[in-house]
Structure formats: structure tokens, C-alpha cells
Amino acid sequence: MSAPPRRPSSLRHRLRSIALGHQLGPGLITGAADDDPSGIATYSQAGAQSGFGLLWTLVLTFPLMAAIQLISAHIGRVTGKGLAANMAKVMPRWLVTTLVALLFLANTINVGADLAAMGEGARLVAGFGEHEFTIAFAVFSVILQMFVPYKRYARFLTVLTLSLFAYVAVVFMIHLDWSAVGLGMIGVHAELSPAAATTIVAIFGTTISPYLFFWQSAEEVEELNHNASQKPLTEVPHQAKRAFARMRTDTIVGMAVSNIVALAIMISTAATLHAAGKTDIQTAADAARALEPLAGKFAFLLFSLGIIGTGLLAIPVLAGSAAYAVGETRGWKVGLDNKPWEAVGFYCVIGAAVALGLVIDYSGLDPIKALYWSAVVNGVIAVPMMVAMMVVSTNAKMMGKFTAGPSLRILGWASTAVMAAATVAMIVVAVIG
């Protein structure tokens, strides 16, 4: 008897693509939001300042950021509640309130820096109206969050962030000393000057960011709320195998995309700006010049699209994660799919974060510098957040039989230790001098 005809390979690939597409969601959006304007500025500054000398930081952070984001996703999917709500059940209320306040502070600084950078990016193209553009982006972002479901426009904004792959193209268009790149990726000749120590904290802070922990956990809860057939895994343990597989694929793909773009930004700025003696990026125009080998006179336009696209994608994540954290600890109704009148407190936190963030635009602080220092702040406050996350993820009362496994525990605590060590090293090196 003859064997049944095989399906065309194109159909098999299509089915695989569809299956993969169904597994991508919160993790992919989180990865895209991770390369926000703060990330672009930090990676650009690192490449310009240290050449290839800090590439090892991104090699180190990939498994750590994937693990810590996967832990945050597990917490949301297993318990059906966000990270802040779970923290409130295993920690003193004053401690949770302090952590949430730190998150709100860091996110507000980040929102303001992102908005200011978006305004400067628009000015690069239009030639005028930096403050006006900044205010317009703030208002537009808040209106989108209030009246349009986030998932509806997040897909569109993710397309805009594809402009960041221009940095990947630059890597393959310019002459590179690949041996120097390789040595940089394994940490040979790594420096630990005060400036480099601060930049390392900034890289860790913009890559392993507290707001992303709260966001991905909250989005897993949102996914549950929109799918009647799914419930928290503590209630339906038979769904665990498929859910964990989906979260693992989603998170690893999202973090891989984020780190590939980050590496490309650092390599391209090292090979263009650092090689030309430009070791301190002062403005958005300085950062945009890394794209000139690819885009020529359109470098400013390409850079601006990346800054504005990632900013519009990241601001709802920044403001939203703070609102989720505050709302969960207060017992409010939360979620970007709710109408403003259905979750008043939640949207008030979002509005407050954006409004207070606008103060940075009038502070006189250069947007690129503000982005860089917001990453440093994130790196410092990430440490207590990560300790709190690990406590929740290993608590059998909260997680049932789905506490973090050995590999996630090791990587999660390793990630926490690395962040703490980087912060301590920054302080010590600054004091010594």
C-alpha cells in the first residue's frame, strides 16, 4: 500500500508559523518595549563610550532577563493575579507600598525621559517644536490608553519598532574587526572606570527593568480574563504543560529580539561614533549619526521613527505597569481594556505618571542624558523588586505545586545577584574614584 501523500512543505511552514504566532503575546510585546528610547540611548552611549568593551553585558543579561521575565509570567499565569497583588500576600504592607512607590518614581522618570526624547526626535525631522511635540505625544499616548484597547494598537506600534533593525543592517554594511567584537562579547579587556561602572548599571537597568516584571505578569492575567476556557493554573493544573510551553517560547523569542537589537545598536555606535572619537553622546542628533552608513541624509528620519515608535509602545507599558502595581495593592479594578469610567483609579495613576513625566521636558536636562540616568535608576531599584519576585515564585502557598523549578531559581537568584553586584561596584568605584 502506497504511503499517503505528504503535505507541501510550504503548507507545513505556514502551519508552523501560525502555531508560533499563537504562542507570541505578552513576551514579544515586552521584548519590543524593552528597546525603548531609554534602551536606545543607553546602548548608544555604551558603544560610543567604550567601543566593543561592554558587549559582554548583553551576552550575560540575555539568559538572566529571559529567566526573570519568565518567572514574572509564571506568577501571573499560575495565580491569576499580578505581581503586586501576590507580593502583598507574602510581605508586610509597608514594604510592598515602598516597592510600588519606587516603581512609580522610576517609571515616571522614564516616561518623562522617553517623551522628551520623542519630542527631540520629531524636532530632528521637522526642525521646530520640540516641547510642542513632547506635549502632543503625551496627550496622544494617554488618549490611546484610555479609549483604544492596548493590544489593538500595540501590534501596529511593534511594526514601527522594526526600524530599529536598521542598526542590524548597519552592522553588516560597515567594516568591522570581528575579532574585537568577539573579544568584547566575552569580556576580554573589559574596563571598570567610574563611567563604565555606571554604564554597566544603566545597561542592566534598561535590559532587566522593574516595569517589565509587573507588566508581563499583569498581561498574563489579562490573557486569562479574556479567555473563558483558561483559569489560573492552581485551579486547572492540567493546562500547565501547554501554558508553560507557550510562555517559554513567547518570552525567549521576545528577549532574543530585544537583545539582538541592543547588540546591534552597541556594535554600530562603537564602530561609527567611538571609532570617530565621539565618545560622549550629548544629543539625539549625535546618536542618530550611527545610522548614516545605512541611511545617509535620512539617518535622522530613521532614528526618529525608532524613537517615536518605541516610545509610543513603551509609555503605556511604563505608566500601565505602575498603575497595575498601585491598583493591585489598593484592590482597584485594573486593566487597559477597561474604559476610563470603569477603572478610575487605574487611569488616574497613568495620567499622573505621564503628567509628572512632562516635568522632565522643562527641567533643562538633555533628553539623552535623562534617558541614560533613568536606566541607572531602574538598575538600582530592580534589586529589591527581584528579591520580592523570587520570594513569591518560590512560595508554595502562593504557587502551589508550580513554584519556580531549579533552573529558574538558579537563574533568577543569579540575575538578582548580578544586579546587586553591579550596583555595589558602581558605588565603590565612584567612591574610590
C-alpha positions in Angstrom: 0.0 0.0 0.0 1.4 3.3 -1.0 2.2 5.9 1.6 -0.2 8.9 1.9 0.8 12.0 0.0 2.9 14.4 2.1 1.7 17.9 2.6 3.6 20.5 0.6 6.5 21.9 2.6 5.1 25.4 2.2 1.9 24.4 4.0 3.9 22.8 6.8 6.0 26.0 7.2 2.7 28.1 7.2 1.2 25.9 9.8 4.3 26.1 11.9 4.3 29.9 11.6 0.7 30.1 12.6 1.3 27.9 15.6 4.3 30.0 16.6 2.2 33.2 16.1 -0.3 31.9 18.6 2.5 31.4 21.2 3.7 35.0 20.9 2.0 37.7 23.0 3.0 39.4 26.3 6.6 38.3 26.0 7.1 39.6 22.5 5.5 43.0 23.3 7.6 43.1 26.5 10.7 42.5 24.5 9.8 45.2 22.0 9.1 47.7 24.8 12.4 46.8 26.4 14.2 48.5 23.5 12.5 51.8 24.4 14.2 55.2 24.0 16.0 54.7 27.3 17.4 51.5 25.9 18.4 53.1 22.6 20.2 56.0 24.4 21.9 53.7 26.9 23.2 51.2 24.3 24.3 54.1 22.1 26.2 55.7 24.9 27.8 52.4 25.9 29.0 51.8 22.3 30.3 55.4 21.9 31.9 55.5 25.3 33.5 52.0 25.5 33.6 50.7 21.9 33.2 47.0 22.0 34.3 46.8 25.6 30.9 46.4 27.1 29.3 43.9 24.7 29.7 41.2 27.3 27.0 42.8 29.4 24.3 41.9 26.8 25.6 38.3 26.4 25.4 38.0 30.2 21.9 39.6 30.6 20.1 37.5 27.9 19.6 34.3 30.0 19.1 36.3 33.1 16.5 38.6 31.7 14.7 35.7 30.0 14.6 33.8 33.3 13.3 36.8 35.4 10.7 37.7 32.8 9.6 34.0 32.6 9.3 34.0 36.4 7.0 37.1 36.3 4.9 35.5 33.6 4.6 32.2 35.6 3.4 34.2 38.7 0.6 35.8 36.7 -0.5 32.6 34.9 -0.3 30.4 37.9 -2.1 32.6 40.5 -4.3 34.7 38.2 -3.1 37.8 40.0 -0.5 40.4 39.2 2.9 40.7 40.8 2.0 43.4 43.3 -1.1 41.6 44.5 1.0 38.5 45.1 3.7 40.5 46.9 1.0 41.9 49.2 0.2 38.4 50.4 3.7 37.4 51.4 5.3 40.7 52.5 4.5 43.4 55.0 2.2 46.1 53.5 4.7 48.9 54.2 7.4 47.0 52.2 5.1 46.4 49.3 4.0 50.1 49.4 7.6 51.2 49.4 8.5 49.0 46.4 5.4 50.2 44.5 6.4 53.8 45.3 9.9 53.2 43.9 8.4 51.7 40.8 6.1 54.7 40.3 9.1 57.1 40.7 11.3 55.2 38.3 8.6 54.8 35.7 7.7 58.5 35.9 11.3 59.5 35.3 11.4 57.0 32.4 8.2 58.2 30.9 9.4 61.8 31.1 12.7 61.0 29.5 11.0 58.9 26.8 8.6 61.8 26.0 11.4 64.3 25.9 13.4 62.1 23.5 10.4 61.6 21.3 10.0 65.4 21.1 13.6 65.9 20.2 13.4 63.1 17.6 10.5 64.8 16.0 12.4 68.1 16.0 15.3 66.5 14.2 12.9 65.9 11.3 10.6 68.9 11.4 13.2 71.4 12.6 11.0 73.0 15.2 8.5 72.5 18.1 10.4 70.1 20.4 8.3 71.0 23.5 5.1 71.1 21.5 5.8 67.7 20.0 6.5 66.3 23.5 3.2 67.5 24.9 1.4 66.2 21.8 2.9 62.7 22.2 1.9 62.7 25.9 -1.7 63.6 25.2 -1.9 61.2 22.3 -0.5 58.4 24.4 -2.9 59.0 27.2 -5.9 59.1 24.8 -4.8 55.9 23.2 -4.5 54.2 26.5 -7.9 55.4 27.7 -10.0 54.8 24.6 -8.3 52.1 22.4 -7.5 48.6 23.7 -3.8 48.3 24.0 -3.5 45.1 22.0 -5.2 46.7 19.1 -2.6 49.4 18.5 0.4 47.5 20.1 0.7 45.3 17.0 0.9 48.4 14.8 3.5 50.1 17.0 5.5 46.9 17.1 5.8 47.3 13.3 7.2 50.8 13.8 9.9 49.4 16.1 11.2 47.3 13.1 13.0 50.5 12.1 15.4 49.5 14.9 16.6 46.7 12.7 18.3 49.4 10.7 21.1 49.0 13.3 21.4 45.4 12.4 21.8 46.4 8.8 24.5 48.9 9.7 26.5 46.1 11.3 26.6 44.3 8.0 27.3 47.4 5.9 30.4 48.7 7.7 33.9 47.2 8.1 34.1 45.5 11.5 37.0 43.9 13.3 35.1 40.8 14.2 37.9 39.5 16.4 37.5 42.7 18.5 33.7 42.2 18.6 34.2 38.6 19.7 36.6 39.6 22.5 34.2 42.3 23.6 31.4 39.8 23.8 33.4 37.5 26.2 34.6 40.4 28.3 38.3 40.5 27.3 39.8 43.9 28.1 36.6 45.0 30.0 37.1 48.2 31.8 35.8 49.3 35.2 36.3 53.0 35.3 33.6 55.1 37.2 31.9 55.9 33.9 32.0 52.3 32.7 30.6 51.1 36.1 27.7 53.5 35.9 27.1 52.5 32.3 27.0 48.8 33.2 24.3 49.5 35.8 22.4 51.5 33.1 22.7 48.6 30.7 21.4 46.1 33.3 18.7 48.6 34.3 17.3 49.2 30.9 17.6 45.5 30.0 16.3 43.9 33.2 13.8 46.6 34.1 11.3 46.5 37.0 8.4 47.8 35.0 8.7 44.9 32.6 8.3 42.4 35.6 5.0 44.0 36.6 3.8 44.4 33.0 4.3 40.8 31.8 2.7 39.4 35.0 -0.3 41.7 34.6 -0.6 40.8 30.9 -0.8 37.1 31.7 -3.7 37.9 34.0 -5.3 39.9 31.2 -5.0 36.9 28.9 -6.8 34.8 31.4 -9.6 37.4 31.8 -10.2 37.4 28.1 -10.3 33.6 27.6 -13.1 31.8 29.4 -11.6 28.4 28.8 -8.5 29.3 30.8 -8.1 29.7 34.6 -5.2 30.1 37.0 -3.1 27.0 37.0 -3.6 26.5 40.7 -7.3 25.8 39.7 -6.7 23.9 36.4 -3.3 22.2 36.7 -3.9 20.1 33.6 -3.4 23.3 31.5 0.1 23.8 32.9 2.2 21.9 30.3 0.8 23.8 27.3 0.8 27.2 29.2 4.4 26.8 30.3 5.5 25.9 26.8 3.7 28.9 25.3 5.2 31.3 27.9 8.7 29.9 27.4 8.5 30.4 23.6 6.9 33.8 23.9 9.4 35.1 26.5 12.6 33.7 24.9 11.7 35.0 21.5 10.8 38.4 22.9 14.0 38.7 24.9 16.1 37.4 22.0 14.7 40.0 19.6 15.4 42.7 22.3 19.0 41.6 22.8 19.8 41.3 19.1 18.7 44.9 18.5 20.6 46.0 21.7 23.8 44.3 20.5 23.4 45.8 17.0 23.0 49.3 18.5 26.1 49.0 20.6 28.2 47.5 17.9 27.1 50.1 15.3 27.7 53.0 17.6 31.1 51.6 18.6 32.2 51.1 15.0 31.0 54.6 13.9 30.9 57.1 16.8 33.6 55.6 19.0 35.9 54.9 16.1 35.5 58.6 15.0 36.4 59.8 18.5 32.8 60.7 19.5 32.8 59.1 23.0 30.1 61.1 24.7 26.6 61.3 23.2 25.0 64.7 24.1 22.0 64.9 21.8 19.7 62.7 19.8 21.5 64.0 16.7 24.7 62.6 18.0 23.1 59.2 18.5 21.4 59.3 15.1 24.7 59.6 13.2 25.4 55.9 13.9 22.8 55.2 11.1 24.4 57.4 8.5 26.3 54.5 6.8 22.9 53.0 6.0 20.5 55.9 5.6 22.8 58.9 4.8 20.8 62.1 5.0 17.7 60.0 6.1 19.5 58.9 9.3 17.6 61.5 11.4 14.3 60.3 10.0 15.1 56.6 10.6 16.3 57.3 14.1 13.2 59.4 14.9 10.9 56.7 13.7 12.6 54.3 16.0 12.5 56.7 19.0 8.9 57.7 18.4 7.6 54.1 17.7 9.3 52.5 20.7 8.3 55.5 22.9 4.6 55.1 22.0 4.9 51.4 22.6 6.8 51.7 25.9 4.9 54.6 27.6 1.7 52.5 28.1 3.9 49.7 29.5 5.7 52.2 31.8 2.6 54.0 33.0 0.5 50.9 32.9 2.8 48.8 35.0 2.8 51.5 37.7 -1.0 51.6 37.5 -1.3 47.9 37.7 1.0 47.8 40.8 -0.7 50.6 42.6 -4.2 49.3 41.7 -3.5 45.7 42.7 -2.2 46.8 46.1 -5.2 49.0 46.7 -7.7 46.5 45.4 -8.9 48.6 42.5 -10.2 47.4 39.2 -7.3 47.4 36.8 -6.6 46.8 33.1 -6.1 48.8 29.8 -9.1 47.1 28.3 -11.4 48.8 30.8 -13.0 52.1 30.0 -11.8 55.1 32.0 -15.0 55.3 34.0 -14.8 51.6 34.8 -11.3 51.8 36.4 -11.0 55.4 37.5 -8.1 55.0 40.0 -6.1 52.9 37.5 -6.3 55.6 34.8 -5.6 58.3 37.3 -2.3 56.7 38.0 -1.5 56.5 34.3 -2.4 60.2 33.9 -0.3 61.2 36.9 2.7 59.3 35.6 2.6 61.0 32.2 1.8 64.4 33.6 4.6 64.3 36.2 6.9 62.9 33.5 6.4 66.0 31.4 8.2 68.0 34.1 11.5 66.5 32.8 10.8 68.2 29.5 11.1 71.5 31.3 13.9 70.6 33.7 16.7 71.6 31.4 18.1 68.1 31.4 19.1 66.9 28.0 16.7 64.1 26.9 19.5 61.7 26.0 21.1 62.2 29.4 17.7 61.8 31.1 17.2 58.5 29.3 20.6 57.3 30.4 20.1 58.2 34.0 16.6 56.8 34.1 18.2 53.4 33.2 20.6 53.8 36.1 17.7 54.4 38.5 16.0 51.3 37.1 19.1 49.3 37.7 19.3 50.3 41.3 15.7 49.7 42.3 15.5 46.5 40.3 17.4 44.6 43.1 14.7 44.8 45.8 12.0 44.1 43.2 13.8 41.0 42.0 14.2 39.7 45.6 10.5 40.2 46.1 9.7 38.3 42.9 11.9 35.4 43.9 10.2 35.2 47.3 6.8 35.0 45.6 7.9 32.5 42.9 9.3 30.1 45.5 6.3 30.3 47.9 4.3 27.1 47.8 1.3 28.7 49.5 1.0 31.1 46.6 2.2 29.0 43.7 1.0 25.5 44.8 3.0 22.8 43.0 4.1 25.3 40.4 6.9 27.0 42.3 9.9 28.0 40.2 11.9 25.0 39.2 15.6 24.5 40.0 16.8 26.1 36.7 14.6 29.2 37.1 15.5 29.5 40.8 19.3 29.4 39.9 19.0 31.9 37.1 16.5 34.1 38.9 18.8 34.5 42.0 21.8 34.8 39.7 20.1 37.7 37.9 19.4 39.3 41.3 23.0 38.8 42.5 24.4 40.3 39.2 22.2 43.4 39.5 23.2 43.8 43.2 26.9 43.4 42.4 26.7 45.9 39.6 25.1 48.5 41.8 27.6 47.9 44.6 30.5 48.1 42.2 29.2 51.4 40.8 29.1 52.9 44.2 32.5 51.5 45.3 34.2 52.6 42.1 32.6 56.1 42.3 33.9 56.5 45.9 37.4 55.2 45.2 37.5 57.2 42.2 
